[in-house]
Amino acid sequence: MRKPILVLLLLGLVWGTAVPRTQAQDESFLWSVPRLLSSPGINNTSATEMIADPHGFVHVFWTELNPEDEITTLQYATFDGIAWTQPNDLVATAPNGTIVAFSPALGSDGTLHLVWSGQNLGPVYYTNAPALAARSASAWERPTTLDAPASQLKLRVDGNNILHLMLANIYGTEPGIYYTRSEDAGDTWLTTRWLDPDIPPSATPSALNFQIDHKNGLHTTWFYVATGLGSTYGTWIRYVHSLDGGENWATPVTIDEADESEDELQLPEPGLVLAGDAVHVVYAGNSGTQRESRYSLDRGVTWSGTKRILGDLQGQAIGDGLSVDSLGRVHFLGQIRWPQAIYHAYLNPAQPEAGWSAPQIAYLIAESDAAGRQGRYHAHRLRSSVVNGNILVVTFSDEANGPLYVMWRTLDDAPSIDPLPLPTPTPMPEVTATPLPGVALTPTPPPFAGTDLATPEDPTNVGWGVWLGVLPALLLVGGVLGFRFYRMRQA
């Protein structure tokens, strides 16, 4: 149970707050303008999943529902810090089909792995492709299936290229959090292990997060929704880890738990991020949805107290972005108010007890409730990633599930990490691809934009190239004719 109000006030005096009740500074001029990421004309999308690779790219996945044919597609695009590729569909359902959850992961061998579920009760589909060719649906292997309920799922790959899969079973007969793994690239999976058999009655898990640390330790968080209340009120935020690659699991830890008062969790939506041995959990901690945080400096063994991190700013747009730069700083991006905006703050890993930086406005939505948005995007379901260690990328949707947009900026005080050279692609024999059920086949695109292999976005004016090649010959011919005409005049 949460501590009495008096104790919380005393803790507040010890911890302090990140910012007084004053308007945050504006850093929006440091960010790009929002760029449409989803396909034009599509107004029903999911939140994104983003993966930054060591070659200087971020891989972005999301789903779109086409209103004309009621087909849901899983879309994919990349960004190299300069240019975005056009989105391309990797998976397509039958009409009126759904993709209820999906999760990509990147192996150290350059393989992109992908799982998705078309039904709340499964099955889960798995496939993989070389990251360099991932924009082509035909580059992905024929999907295999795992018979498991999965309303939510998260896939990660450890340093030994072992696949680890976390599943949230919401509608099954035994709801809860389940874990499995594959040591043979998805051909076979271990029997799923139930991590929270003490789940409260009439409760279901939500907001599943899963990360792997630099020592192949597994970390996951979630919260329970009190379904018996007919609402999305959160009752219990939990965390659990395995520090030996999934062989043995600790007893789940309580990050926060609601009591009987109204000033409680509401929509906590906990976010999870790792930085070295540090584990950070950020969530909306009360009815005002002000952000609170707890952290562990020893891989989740012991935990700090609860700390409010952004002062009196409050509000919840279901999902914050958490990512780590080249200095190991944890960056937060979320929609809160007032002013209503996407706010950005960071935590110095060397001094976590000092708290988060004062929040800055990255994108203004509305000055006040009375002022209105005046055409600005509403910014829901934020996700973030970091390219080359110092390019911060954030995606969001307009309204709860509208079109997707993306913004980015360079962190001038963080050093850039030189990207590794792209591997030389292995020539592939020409074959005729056979369409697979639920998989859309598209032509292989040009290499990634923004590299020395890229095809320019605007085609070169070949007309000028022809004239530049012909011009010397024309000058020579003209000179010869002019000289002969001159000699004839002298004769």
BELLINBEL-V820088 format. One record per run of one state. SS is the DSSP state (helix for helix, strand for strand, loop for the rest). FROM is the first residue (numbers start at 1). TO is the last residue. If there is no record, write none. Layout:
<<SS;FROM;TO> <SS;FROM;TO>>
//
This chain:
<<loop;1;4> <helix;5;15> <loop;16;24> <strand;25;26> <loop;27;27> <helix;28;30> <loop;31;34> <strand;35;36> <loop;37;44> <strand;45;45> <loop;46;48> <strand;49;52> <loop;53;57> <strand;58;66> <loop;67;70> <strand;71;79> <loop;80;83> <strand;84;84> <loop;85;87> <strand;88;92> <loop;93;100> <strand;101;106> <loop;107;110> <strand;111;117> <loop;118;123> <strand;124;130> <helix;131;133> <loop;134;136> <helix;137;139> <loop;140;143> <strand;144;146> <loop;147;151> <strand;152;157> <loop;158;162> <strand;163;169> <loop;170;175> <strand;176;182> <loop;183;192> <strand;193;194> <loop;195;202> <strand;203;212> <loop;213;217> <strand;218;226> <helix;227;229> <loop;230;233> <strand;234;242> <loop;243;252> <strand;253;257> <loop;258;265> <strand;266;266> <loop;267;270> <strand;271;275> <loop;276;277> <strand;278;284> <loop;285;290> <strand;291;296> <loop;297;306> <strand;307;308> <loop;309;313> <strand;314;314> <loop;315;320> <strand;321;324> <loop;325;329> <strand;330;337> <loop;338;339> <strand;340;347> <loop;348;348> <helix;349;354> <loop;355;355> <strand;356;356> <loop;357;359> <strand;360;366> <loop;367;379> <strand;380;387> <loop;388;390> <strand;391;397> <loop;398;403> <strand;404;410> <loop;411;435> <strand;436;436> <loop;437;438> <strand;439;439> <loop;440;461> <helix;462;490> <loop;491;491>>
//
